[in-house]
Amino acid sequence: MDEQEKDVLFLMALAASGAVIASGLAAFQQWIVVLPLTVAVFILMILAGLQYKKRYIHLSENLENIAMILVLMGFIVSFIYLYRPA
């Protein structure tokens, strides 16, 4: 391997480790927001992996409907809160 390629590889490794450290610090500072999001994404990842099995397709569709209703309720509550009379 050429010496210049080693330097570029080292700088790329430094940049990647800096990004990991920075995101870790942000997650540590905002763990109240990041932890539930991480758990939700982990659950969705598991469900996405199991989606090709027959009985999990029905569960996935039900969870999608529930999530859509929750998001709609969140929009309604946020608009009520935003445009409430003074």
Residue pairs with C-beta under 8 A, 6 or more apart in sequence:
26 34
27 34
47 56
47 59
47 60
47 63
50 56
51 57
51 60
